[in-house]
Amino acid sequence: MMLYIKNRFASITALLVIITLGLIQSPTVLGGDQSLFVVIAQLLDSGKTLYKDLFDYKQPGIYLFYLIAGKTFGWSDVGIHIFELGYWIVFSLFLIFSIRKYSLFRADYFNSLLPLFIIGVYYCNANFLHLTQLEALINFPLFLIVWLLDRAYKTENGLFVTYLAIGALIGIVLLCKLVFSPIIFSFLLIHFIFFLKRKSLGYIFIKQIVPLILGFAIPVSIFLFYVFIHHIENLVLDIYFKIPTSVIGLEDQIDLERLFSSIRWYGKKMIVFLALAVIGVFLISKKESHFLSLILSWAIVGLFVILMQKTSWWAYHFQLLYVPIGLFAAMGLDFIFYHSLLRIKPKAPLLEGCLIAVVLSLVFYNQLNAVWKGLASHNYTKLYSYDYAKDDVTNLLKVLKKEDTIFVCGNPRMYVLASRLPELSINGWILEYYLDYQWEEFYSEFKDNSPTYLFVKNDYDRLIASKNKKLWELITNEYSEYDSVENGKWYKKI
C-alpha cells in the first residue's frame, strides 16, 4: 500500500511539474522557424498546396503538427504551446505506464519520475528558438517505435498489428525528417540481430518485414496521393533529394563556431545528466539488453545525425537526445541513490522522500535555476512574451491596407504580426541556402508578382546583390526605402 501511494504521489508530482513548466513557457513568442511553420500551416488551412505555394526544405510532418495545433487552440503563440503541452502530457503518461514493464530502477518511483528527466528538462532548457521544434517533438514517436519493437521481441501476441504500427510510425517519422533514417535503420538492425539468434530468416520476413512494409506504406501512400493529385512530384524530388545534397556542399554555410557553441550550450545545461547517463549505460542488464540497446543506439546514431547536418548545427538539434540521455541519467541516479540509502538506512519513509527531493533539486539545479531566474527577473516579460519582431513591423502596420501585400526577406514572424500570408512561393527565411537555379526562380516570380511592401533584413541586401544582380537592380529601380528598423529595411513599391 505504501509503495502504491509513493508511486501515485511521484506520478502526480511529475505531471504537475511538467504542466507548470509548460504553462510558464506558453506565452513564449514563436521563433523564426516556428513562425514559418505557422505560416505554412495557415496556407494549408486556406487551401494552398504544400511546397508549391511556399517552398521549404522540410518534410510535411511538422506542418501537420502546427496545422492540427492551430485548428485546435488557434494560431497564437499561446495556442500552439498549449497544444504542445497536451502532447507532452500524453507522452508523460505513456512513459509512466510503459516503463513500469521494465526492470530498470531499484526504487520503483523512478518510473514515475522519468518524465521529469526528459520533458521537464526540455521545458527548463528551451528558449523561444527551441520550443516546439521537430527535434524535440520527434522523441515521442521514436520512443513508441522502440517500445513496440521491444514488445514484439518479448511476446508473439498480436505480432502483425504490432509491426503494422511500427511501420506506420517509421513512415510518420521519415515524413517528419528524412535525416532521421539512420536512427530508424539502427533500431531495425539491432532488433533483427537479436531475432536472428532464435528465429529463421523466413519467419522474420513473413511475420515481421511484410507487416512492417504494409504499415510503412500507409502514411507514405497518403502523402504520395497528395503529391500526385497536386502535381508536385518534381518539387518533392528536388526538396527531398536534390536540394539537400547540394546544400550540404555549401562550404560558406559550414560554421564550426556554431557547432562548438551548440555543444557548449548543451554541455552546460546537461553536464549533470550526461555524467549520470554514463553511469546508467554501464548498468545495462542482460534482461533488458534489447530495449536498452535500442535506446543506446538512439543516443549514438542520433549524435551522428546531428553532426552530419553540417550546414545547420543549431543548438535545438541536440533535443533529439533527450529520451536516451534522460533515461540513462535516471538509471544512474537511481543506482547512486539506492546505494546511498543502504549506507544511511533511513528508518522513516518520509525521510527517504525528503532525501530524494533534495537529491533531485541538486541534479536539476541548472534547470531550476534557469526557470527561477526567468520568473524572478525584472525582464520576465522580455524573457517569455516580448515579441522580438514587433518593433520591426510597428510602423508598417499603421499604413498597411487590406489590399496590400508584403514579402519578407528575413524573419517570417512578420507575416504573423501583420496577419498576412506570402503570395510568392519563395522562402525569404532561408535565402542563404538557395542554389543558383532557385535565385533565378526568385527573380522571375518577384518580377511577375511584386509585393506592395518588401522587407530585407540586414546583410540580405548584399546577399541578394551577390547572388542575383538582376533581382537587386529590380528592387532598387521599382522600390523606394520606406522605413529603416533595427533588423533591416522596409521598401515600398513606387
Helices and strands as residue ranges (DSSP letters): H 2-25, H 32-45, H 61-73, H 77-99, H 109-115, I 116-120, H 121-125, H 134-137, H 139-154, H 159-174, G 178-180, H 181-196, H 201-203, I 204-209, H 210-229, H 233-237, I 238-242, H 243-248, G 251-253, H 256-281, H 289-308, G 315-321, H 322-344, H 349-363, H 365-376, H 380-384, H 390-399, E 406-409, H 413-418, G 431-433, H 436-448, E 453-457, H 460-467, H 469-478, E 479-485, E 488-493
